[in-house]
């Protein structure tokens, strides 16, 4: 408990600033499971609520992470059996 990684004060759409990406996952439970898998691999993330206008499947939760770790993030989540709906890139 209290990992100090959760930050839900991210702008609508899930991107924080240039250089970040957001993995759109779905439920909060799945998002926290993904966050734990990434933390075990030393990938720092923050949780964000994704607006329904940013996804085809309506409201969802996601994880903000450095885009430079994108390939690594997708591999870790795939290995953990976690399906990523989409990855949103920050505006540059």
N, C-alpha and C positions, 0 to 999 in steps of 0.2 A: 504494500500500500504506500501511497505517497511517493511515487517515483520522480516527481518533479518534471515530467515530460509533457503533461497534458496542457495545452493552451487552446482554448476555444474562442479566443478573441481575434479571429482571422477574418479579413474582409470577405464579403459574399463572393462565392465562386471558388473559395478555397486557396487562392494564391496569396502569398504574403509579400514578396518583392522579387525583383529579377533574380534569377538563379535558383528559384524554388519551383518544385513541381508538387502536384497533389494527386495521390493515388485515391481514386474513388472506389469505396468498398461496399457500402450498404449500411448494415445495422451498426449501432454503437458497439455491441458485443463483438462483432467480427472486426471492427476497427481496432478495438483494444487488444484483441488477440494478435492482429497484425503488428500493432505497435510493440507488443512484447517480443514477437519473433524478430523484429528489426532491432530492438534494443539489445537482444542477446548477441546480435552481430555488430554491435557498436554503431548502429545507424540511428542518429537522433531524429525524432519526428515530433510533430504536434498534431493534435486532433482538431478537425474543423468540421463544421456542418456545411454541406454543399447545398446550394440553392437548387430548387427544381428546374430552374432555367438553364443550369449548367450541365444537366444530365438528361438522358432520354427516359430514365426510369423513375423520375420524380426525386423527392428529397432523399439524401443519403449522407453518410459521414465519410470522411476521408482523412488521410495523413499527409501533412506537408513535410517535404524532405528536400535536401539539396539535389537539383537536377543532375549534377555530376555523378550521383550515386544511382541513377535511374536503372541501369542494367542490373546492378547489384540488388536493388530493391525488388525488382520483378523476379529475379532468380530466387531470392530468399522467400518471398511470399508464395511463389509457385511450389517450392520445396515443402513449405508448410501446409500446402493444400488450400491456400487462400486465393480465391479468384478476384482479380482486380477488374472492375467494370471499365475503367478508363484512367488515363493519366492526363491531367490538365497541366499545361505549362504556364508559367508566369509571363506576363507581358514584359518584353524587354524594352 
